[in-house]
């Protein structure tokens, strides 16, 4: 039925419904801006920010389109470090930990890593591996042969005996997940990062992404673009960093940017 032929009361209802949808969209964006650390709300942000308001209104009001099947997660911005009021590991879809070898058992890194004012995170009881973020909006310079940790950067450091630093994503539902981002050298000094880097589905090398970061002699960045994984609920994707072919963990700090999108 065209709007012009509607009963006046029905037209008024339609206007109120449209107004409510717009108000909901605006309030949802406001909510997300103030609560980015909450994964569930951040997922809503990704959905809303990726579409225009008219499209959002259509999707919310059209029969059968009440739920928008798009979700995304960002490893660095959602990192829940030890100095936060709601500090937790695991935190939502994310767990931070380590393995003795690439496909071995996953151990949670339950020891807080505190290096104020910039670096906070989690590490093993021995201090390494460690998963740390620069929580400040300026570069953090660390050490004599300096490590320059960019503002907001997430950093994975392998262990002395070849233990892998791991950021684990656990799929909240079954589906196809697209992963894009990069591992990159944080130790951009004379010695530099030399690491082997991986994205491992369910602790398995089959179907995994693998690369290496070699600041002194090779590529300082290992990028992964739209790599897809078919995951069941509770399946895992492990972003892992090892000490590389030189079997030396000194100056092996490796940055991680990873955006995960559930595309169907
Ligand atoms: Ca190395």
Boltz pocket constraint, residues with backbone or C-beta under 6 A from the ligand:
constraints:
  - pocket:
      binder: B
      contacts: [[A, 192], [A, 193], [A, 194], [A, 195], [A, 242], [A, 243], [A, 244], [A, 245], [A, 246], [A, 247], [A, 248], [A, 249], [A, 250], [A, 251], [A, 252]]
      max_distance: 6.0
